[in-house]
Amino acid sequence: MHVAIIGAGFSGMLSAYLLKKKGIEVTVYEKEAVLGGHCRTLLNRDLVVELGTVICFSQHIKELLLELDISYSERFTYRNFLDEDFRKVEHLSHEEILSLMEELPRLEGLIKAYSCTEKSHNYGKITDLMIPLSEFLMKHNLNTIGQVIAPHLSSYGFGSIDEIQAYYALNVFDVKTIYSFIKGDKLLFVDEGMSEIIRKLSRNISDIRYSVVVRNIESQGEKVRIDTDFDSSVYDKVLITTKLPNDVIKDSLYNELMKKIDTNPYITCAYEVENRNIVTTYYKANLGKKECIQFFHTYKEKDKTILVAYAYGTGDAPLVNQITEDIRKSGISVKHLITARQWYIFPHLKSGNLTEDFYWALTEHQKESSICLIGSLVSKPSISHLYVAVKEFIGTTFP
């Protein structure tokens, strides 16, 4: 058997690694000149700086790190919040914390009732959760929970609670994840950076095609043909991990999905700043807003500090300059900009396109097709969830 994988991000390279372990021939197509997608690490002298995926929860992902013999650390991440005048403010007051403790058990009950459970790592059937998260929380008198979820949703690229549907939001930030943030649980950091995971996953994959754009994917009987600008190849199965342009996939359901999928434009800006005690900081006044800094995280080693800021929007000069100015207004002395990286993240369907049985129909369709969608196109987007979802898919599809 010969399987082609479109996209060499975390899901694509994990799939290739797992298939290779089963003795299956694999070809990976990647439109960029480098592997990894959002797993992108910048090396700056002794510092390992993440430009894409920042951190990850330790659940599930430890298993992969141990298998690949990758060192990691678990540590606490302290958070500051700034108001519109760049002054420190509380995230929640004492009264709001008490209210939150009353709301969380009710949210947990609602999630179970709506079958939006933690058991599945893929999107599934949707019941009454296609309304914006803010509307859902207001409907059920869960206003304090919104204040907890909002900073993290927008800061990690999932959008404003007034825009993102409750279905997606409650799959991204389930009750367990909310509790983890409240308690300040330790988070997992890969010592040599997320790019090290990709390097280890790819080391036994001999057929990786870099800077190659796929133009056509079409079933031919039980086989699938892939056309690029340079050649055509036929495979037994094709796994797609990324949003593709309209009409590339000659399958009506998949093509319709690609037309409806939206992503959020997002940039990361890395700076060298004056060395001082700086912690992860969220800009409360900007949360969920386009063309604004959402938060920053820092990496330190002796006398050197790198700050990585995260913002919605496209990485043009005005936005980068505004991010730089906001960091300076926060009392931080910026030495220089190292790089600005544009991302398009969180593939999702906006209101009007998302229907109750959409992902269920997609799952059923894949059972009969030699073309399958995997990764964040159909799964909860955290690295931990993607790992389990891809592993389960490969295990059941290629027994």
Backbone torsions as a table, in degrees:
resi	resn	phi	psi	omega
1	MET	NA	144.3	179.4
2	HIS	-129.3	122.2	-176.4
3	VAL	-116.2	134.5	174.6
4	ALA	-103.3	142.4	178.5
5	ILE	-123.0	128.0	179.5
6	ILE	-100.7	113.8	180.0
7	GLY	105.1	123.5	-176.6
8	ALA	-110.3	40.3	170.5
9	GLY	-81.7	-161.6	-177.0
10	PHE	-59.2	-48.3	-177.6
11	SER	-64.8	-41.5	-179.3
12	GLY	-65.8	-45.1	-178.0
13	MET	-73.3	-32.5	174.6
14	LEU	-64.2	-42.6	177.4
15	SER	-60.2	-46.1	-179.9
16	ALA	-60.6	-43.0	179.9
17	TYR	-62.3	-46.9	-177.9
18	LEU	-67.9	-37.6	177.8
19	LEU	-67.0	-41.1	179.7
20	LYS	-62.5	-37.1	177.1
21	LYS	-61.3	-28.8	179.3
22	LYS	-86.2	1.4	179.9
23	GLY	82.0	17.2	-178.2
24	ILE	-93.4	135.0	179.0
25	GLU	-69.9	136.0	-173.8
26	VAL	-131.6	137.9	169.9
27	THR	-124.7	130.0	-178.3
28	VAL	-112.8	129.9	175.3
29	TYR	-106.2	127.9	179.4
30	GLU	-134.8	124.8	-177.1
31	LYS	-75.2	-20.4	177.8
32	GLU	-87.9	169.4	179.3
33	ALA	-85.9	-5.4	179.8
34	VAL	-131.2	159.2	178.1
35	LEU	-91.8	162.6	167.4
36	GLY	118.5	-24.1	-178.0
37	GLY	56.5	-123.9	-178.5
38	HIS	-75.9	-8.8	173.7
39	CYS	-84.9	79.7	-174.8
40	ARG	-125.1	119.8	-175.7
41	THR	-115.1	135.2	175.6
42	LEU	-102.4	129.2	176.2
43	LEU	-100.2	124.0	-178.0
44	ASN	-133.3	96.2	-173.5
45	ARG	54.7	-116.5	-178.2
46	ASP	-90.4	2.6	-175.5
47	LEU	-99.0	138.2	171.9
48	VAL	-105.6	114.9	-171.7
49	VAL	-119.6	125.9	179.5
50	GLU	-86.7	126.3	177.1
51	LEU	-98.8	-17.6	-178.4
52	GLY	-115.0	-101.4	176.6
53	THR	-64.1	124.2	-173.2
54	VAL	-82.1	-61.7	-174.7
55	ILE	-145.5	170.9	176.8
56	CYS	-145.8	153.3	174.6
57	PHE	-72.1	146.4	-172.2
58	SER	-76.2	-17.5	-178.6
59	GLN	-58.2	131.9	177.3
60	HIS	73.4	-47.1	-170.2
61	ILE	-67.2	-24.4	177.4
62	LYS	-56.8	-37.6	-179.5
63	GLU	-55.9	-44.9	-179.8
64	LEU	-68.4	-42.1	-178.6
65	LEU	-62.8	-38.8	178.2
66	LEU	-67.3	-40.3	179.6
67	GLU	-64.5	-37.4	-178.3
68	LEU	-87.7	-0.9	-178.7
69	ASP	57.8	51.1	178.8
70	ILE	-110.2	128.2	-178.7
71	SER	-78.4	147.5	-179.7
72	TYR	-147.0	166.1	175.4
73	SER	-135.1	154.2	175.4
74	GLU	-118.4	127.4	-178.6
75	ARG	-148.4	160.2	177.8
76	PHE	-76.1	144.7	175.0
77	THR	-118.1	116.4	179.6
78	TYR	-87.0	145.5	-174.5
79	ARG	-127.2	135.9	170.0
80	ASN	-108.7	156.7	173.3
81	PHE	-127.8	135.3	179.4
82	LEU	-116.2	145.7	177.3
83	ASP	-90.3	-170.6	-176.2
84	GLU	-66.7	-16.9	176.7
85	ASP	-99.3	12.8	177.5
86	PHE	64.5	32.1	175.8
87	ARG	-105.9	146.6	179.5
88	LYS	-65.4	136.5	177.1
89	VAL	-136.7	161.8	174.7
90	GLU	-72.4	145.9	171.5
91	HIS	-70.1	-50.4	178.3
92	LEU	-135.1	145.2	174.6
93	SER	-80.2	170.8	178.4
94	HIS	-59.8	-41.3	-179.5
95	GLU	-66.2	-37.9	179.5
96	GLU	-69.2	-33.7	176.8
97	ILE	-64.8	-42.3	176.6
98	LEU	-61.1	-42.1	178.4
99	SER	-64.2	-39.0	179.4
100	LEU	-61.5	-41.9	-179.8
101	MET	-62.5	-28.2	176.9
102	GLU	-80.2	-32.3	-175.6
103	GLU	-78.0	-35.1	-173.6
104	LEU	-58.5	-45.8	177.8
105	PRO	-61.3	-34.5	178.5
106	ARG	-68.5	-38.9	176.8
107	LEU	-63.1	-41.8	179.7
108	GLU	-59.6	-40.6	177.9
109	GLY	-66.1	-39.0	179.0
110	LEU	-65.6	-42.5	-179.5
111	ILE	-60.6	-43.0	178.1
112	LYS	-64.2	-40.3	-179.0
113	ALA	-65.4	-34.7	-179.6
114	TYR	-87.3	4.6	-179.4
115	SER	60.2	23.5	173.7
116	CYS	-92.5	76.1	-168.6
117	THR	-101.8	170.0	178.5
118	GLU	-85.6	-3.9	-174.6
119	LYS	-69.1	-38.1	-178.9
120	SER	-98.9	141.4	177.4
121	HIS	-99.3	-1.0	175.1
122	ASN	-106.9	156.0	172.3
123	TYR	-67.6	148.1	-178.1
124	GLY	-140.3	-144.1	179.8
125	LYS	-68.9	147.7	-176.4
126	ILE	-120.6	133.2	178.7
127	THR	-128.1	109.9	172.8
128	ASP	57.7	31.4	-179.0
129	LEU	-124.0	18.6	-177.6
130	MET	-89.8	0.3	177.2
131	ILE	-83.2	158.8	177.6
132	PRO	-56.0	148.8	-178.7
133	LEU	-57.5	-41.5	-179.0
134	SER	-60.3	-38.4	178.7
135	GLU	-68.8	-40.9	178.2
136	PHE	-62.3	-45.0	-178.6
137	LEU	-66.5	-38.3	178.3
138	MET	-66.6	-40.7	-179.6
139	LYS	-58.2	-35.5	-176.3
140	HIS	-106.3	14.0	177.1
141	ASN	55.4	52.1	-179.7
142	LEU	-120.8	50.1	-170.7
143	ASN	-68.5	-34.3	-177.8
144	THR	-70.3	-35.0	178.2
145	ILE	-58.4	-36.4	178.1
146	GLY	-58.5	-38.2	179.9
147	GLN	-68.0	-28.4	178.2
148	VAL	-78.0	-44.3	-175.4
149	ILE	-73.6	-39.9	-170.8
150	ALA	-51.9	-49.0	-178.0
151	PRO	-61.1	-38.6	-175.3
152	HIS	-79.1	-35.4	176.1
153	LEU	-60.5	-52.1	-176.1
154	SER	-70.8	-37.2	-177.0
155	SER	-67.8	-29.7	179.3
156	TYR	-99.1	15.3	168.2
157	GLY	91.7	11.1	-176.7
158	PHE	-92.1	-6.3	172.8
159	GLY	101.4	179.5	178.9
160	SER	-74.7	148.1	177.7
161	ILE	-66.8	-14.2	176.1
162	ASP	-82.4	-10.6	-178.0
163	GLU	-113.2	-46.9	-175.0
164	ILE	-68.8	132.7	179.0
165	GLN	-66.0	148.0	179.8
166	ALA	-56.2	-33.8	-178.7
167	TYR	-58.4	-51.1	-179.8
168	TYR	-66.5	-45.5	-175.7
169	ALA	-60.0	-41.2	-177.1
170	LEU	-80.4	-12.4	170.0
171	ASN	-84.6	-32.8	177.7
172	VAL	-75.4	-49.2	-178.5
173	PHE	-116.2	80.6	175.1
174	ASP	-75.7	176.6	-175.5
175	VAL	-61.0	-39.4	-179.6
176	LYS	-60.7	-42.0	179.5
177	THR	-67.0	-40.5	178.4
178	ILE	-61.2	-45.1	177.6
179	TYR	-59.8	-38.6	-179.9
180	SER	-61.6	-42.0	178.9
181	PHE	-68.0	-41.2	-178.8
182	ILE	-63.7	-44.4	-177.5
183	LYS	-77.5	-12.7	-177.9
184	GLY	69.1	39.9	180.0
185	ASP	-57.9	155.6	176.3
186	LYS	-64.9	144.7	176.0
187	LEU	-111.5	159.4	-174.6
188	LEU	-98.7	131.6	176.6
189	PHE	-122.8	129.7	176.1
190	VAL	-79.0	122.5	-171.1
191	ASP	-58.7	-40.4	-178.9
192	GLU	-97.8	9.6	176.7
193	GLY	93.6	156.9	-178.1
194	MET	-63.3	-25.5	177.2
195	SER	-62.8	-25.0	178.7
196	GLU	-66.7	-34.1	175.8
197	ILE	-61.0	-46.6	-179.6
198	ILE	-63.4	-41.1	179.6
199	ARG	-60.4	-43.8	-179.1
200	LYS	-69.3	-38.3	179.2
201	LEU	-65.5	-31.9	-172.3
202	SER	-91.2	-8.4	-167.6
203	ARG	-65.8	-22.9	179.1
204	ASN	-105.3	8.8	179.9
205	ILE	-95.2	112.5	-172.7
206	SER	-90.0	-16.8	-176.0
207	ASP	-118.7	82.1	175.2
208	ILE	-115.4	125.6	-175.8
209	ARG	-108.4	105.8	-174.6
210	TYR	-85.9	150.3	176.2
211	SER	53.5	37.1	179.6
212	VAL	-116.4	122.0	179.5
213	VAL	-96.4	126.6	177.8
214	VAL	-80.4	126.4	-177.0
215	ARG	-101.6	-25.6	-175.0
216	ASN	-154.1	134.7	174.1
217	ILE	-129.3	119.5	-170.7
218	GLU	-145.4	130.5	177.3
219	SER	-69.8	139.0	174.1
220	GLN	-131.7	90.4	-172.6
221	GLY	67.2	-125.3	178.4
222	GLU	-91.2	1.0	179.9
223	LYS	-103.9	173.2	177.2
224	VAL	-134.7	130.6	177.6
225	ARG	-100.4	136.5	175.0
226	ILE	-116.3	127.6	177.3
227	ASP	-112.0	134.4	172.0
228	THR	-119.8	-174.8	176.4
229	ASP	-69.2	-13.9	-171.1
230	PHE	-112.5	-29.5	-176.6
231	ASP	-164.2	179.1	174.7
232	SER	-129.0	141.6	178.2
233	SER	-140.4	152.2	-178.7
234	VAL	-115.5	136.7	-176.6
235	TYR	-131.0	161.9	175.6
236	ASP	-76.5	-32.4	-178.8
237	LYS	-153.1	148.3	177.9
238	VAL	-126.8	129.0	177.6
239	LEU	-110.2	124.5	-176.8
240	ILE	-109.0	126.1	-175.4
241	THR	-112.7	-1.7	-172.1
242	THR	-140.9	156.2	176.0
243	LYS	-64.0	131.8	179.9
244	LEU	-113.7	156.3	177.8
245	PRO	-60.1	158.2	179.1
246	ASN	-56.1	141.0	172.6
247	ASP	71.4	7.2	173.5
248	VAL	-71.0	-42.2	179.9
249	ILE	-90.0	119.8	179.6
250	LYS	-87.2	65.8	177.5
251	ASP	-148.7	122.6	-169.8
252	SER	-61.3	-42.5	-178.1
253	LEU	-68.3	-47.6	179.8
254	TYR	-64.0	-41.5	-179.2
255	ASN	-65.4	-37.1	177.4
256	GLU	-64.1	-40.0	177.5
257	LEU	-61.5	-46.9	-177.7
258	MET	-61.2	-33.5	177.6
259	LYS	-68.6	-30.5	-175.2
260	LYS	-91.6	-20.1	-175.6
261	ILE	-66.2	132.8	172.0
262	ASP	-111.8	153.1	171.2
263	THR	-130.0	162.5	178.9
264	ASN	-100.1	125.3	175.2
265	PRO	-71.0	133.5	-169.6
266	TYR	-151.3	140.1	178.5
267	ILE	-129.1	152.9	171.3
268	THR	-120.5	133.2	179.1
269	CYS	-118.2	123.2	179.3
270	ALA	-104.0	132.0	-179.1
271	TYR	-127.7	149.2	162.0
272	GLU	-92.2	129.9	-178.1
273	VAL	-124.5	167.2	177.3
274	GLU	-62.3	136.2	-176.5
275	ASN	-69.3	122.3	177.9
276	ARG	-164.1	176.1	-177.3
277	ASN	-80.9	93.3	-178.9
278	ILE	-118.4	132.5	179.1
279	VAL	-114.1	168.3	176.9
280	THR	-53.3	129.1	-172.5
281	THR	-132.3	131.9	177.8
282	TYR	-106.2	142.3	178.8
283	TYR	-100.2	96.1	-172.1
284	LYS	-58.9	-37.1	-177.0
285	ALA	-69.5	-19.1	-175.6
286	ASN	-100.7	-9.4	-167.8
287	LEU	-59.8	125.6	179.5
288	GLY	86.4	-3.8	-177.3
289	LYS	-92.9	142.0	176.5
290	LYS	-76.1	156.1	178.5
291	GLU	59.4	33.4	-179.2
292	CYS	-139.1	147.1	172.7
293	ILE	-65.2	137.7	179.1
294	GLN	-100.7	-49.4	177.6
295	PHE	-163.4	171.6	171.5
296	PHE	-137.1	155.9	177.5
297	HIS	-129.1	149.1	-176.7
298	THR	-120.7	153.6	176.9
299	TYR	-127.9	128.9	-172.3
300	LYS	-128.9	145.0	175.0
301	GLU	-153.0	108.8	179.3
302	LYS	56.0	-112.3	-174.5
303	ASP	-99.8	17.4	-176.1
304	LYS	-124.4	134.3	177.8
305	THR	-130.9	127.5	173.9
306	ILE	-111.0	130.3	178.8
307	LEU	-112.1	130.1	176.9
308	VAL	-114.7	118.9	-179.5
309	ALA	-102.0	146.8	-175.9
310	TYR	-122.6	132.5	-175.9
311	ALA	-148.8	151.3	170.1
312	TYR	-74.6	152.9	171.7
313	GLY	115.2	179.6	178.7
314	THR	-96.1	145.5	-170.3
315	GLY	-80.1	56.7	175.2
316	ASP	-86.6	170.0	-174.7
317	ALA	-59.3	-43.3	-179.5
318	PRO	-59.2	-41.6	-179.6
319	LEU	-68.5	-44.1	179.2
320	VAL	-62.3	-40.7	178.1
321	ASN	-63.8	-37.2	178.3
322	GLN	-67.4	-39.7	176.9
323	ILE	-61.0	-45.7	179.7
324	THR	-59.9	-43.2	-178.9
325	GLU	-66.0	-40.1	179.2
326	ASP	-65.2	-36.0	177.4
327	ILE	-65.2	-42.3	178.4
328	ARG	-64.7	-39.4	178.0
329	LYS	-65.5	-19.4	177.3
330	SER	-81.2	3.3	177.6
331	GLY	90.4	17.4	-177.2
332	ILE	-108.5	131.3	178.7
333	SER	-87.3	113.2	-178.8
334	VAL	-88.8	124.9	175.8
335	LYS	-78.8	-53.1	178.8
336	HIS	-169.1	160.0	174.2
337	LEU	-81.7	131.3	177.5
338	ILE	-89.1	-49.4	179.6
339	THR	-163.2	156.3	171.9
340	ALA	-126.7	125.8	-174.1
341	ARG	-119.7	126.6	178.8
342	GLN	-88.5	135.2	175.6
343	TRP	-127.5	158.0	168.0
344	TYR	-128.8	110.9	-167.6
345	ILE	-123.9	170.7	176.1
346	PHE	56.4	72.9	173.3
347	PRO	-63.2	124.9	-176.4
348	HIS	-156.4	167.9	177.0
349	LEU	-108.4	131.0	179.7
350	LYS	-78.1	167.6	178.4
351	SER	-55.3	138.0	-177.4
352	GLY	100.2	-29.3	177.0
353	ASN	-100.4	-29.2	-179.2
354	LEU	-82.3	126.5	178.2
355	THR	-120.7	164.2	-173.0
356	GLU	-59.1	-37.3	-174.4
357	ASP	-109.2	16.3	-174.7
358	PHE	-60.9	-54.4	-176.8
359	TYR	-69.9	-30.5	176.2
360	TRP	-64.5	-45.3	179.3
361	ALA	-63.5	-36.6	178.4
362	LEU	-64.0	-43.1	178.5
363	THR	-61.7	-44.1	179.4
364	GLU	-64.3	-39.3	-180.0
365	HIS	-63.0	-39.0	-176.4
366	GLN	-66.4	-23.9	179.5
367	LYS	-66.0	-23.9	-176.0
368	GLU	-108.3	1.6	-172.7
369	SER	-114.8	151.8	174.2
370	SER	-88.0	-1.5	175.4
371	ILE	-111.6	126.8	-177.7
372	CYS	-131.7	146.8	174.8
373	LEU	-101.4	134.3	178.5
374	ILE	-137.4	179.0	178.5
375	GLY	75.1	-151.3	-172.8
376	SER	-70.3	-7.0	173.4
377	LEU	-66.9	-29.6	-175.6
378	VAL	-132.0	-2.4	-174.0
379	SER	-121.8	158.7	173.5
380	LYS	-58.3	136.3	-162.9
381	PRO	-82.9	-2.2	178.5
382	SER	-70.5	152.8	179.8
383	ILE	-56.8	-40.4	-178.8
384	SER	-62.4	-47.6	179.0
385	HIS	-65.4	-41.6	-179.2
386	LEU	-61.4	-39.5	179.7
387	TYR	-59.5	-49.6	-178.1
388	VAL	-67.0	-43.0	-177.7
389	ALA	-62.7	-45.2	180.0
390	VAL	-66.3	-42.1	179.8
391	LYS	-61.8	-43.1	178.5
392	GLU	-65.3	-41.1	-179.8
393	PHE	-62.1	-48.2	-179.4
394	ILE	-63.7	-39.6	-179.1
395	GLY	-64.7	-37.1	-177.3
396	THR	-88.0	-32.5	-177.1
397	THR	-82.1	-29.7	-178.9
398	PHE	-126.1	65.9	-175.7
399	PRO	-65.9	NA	NA
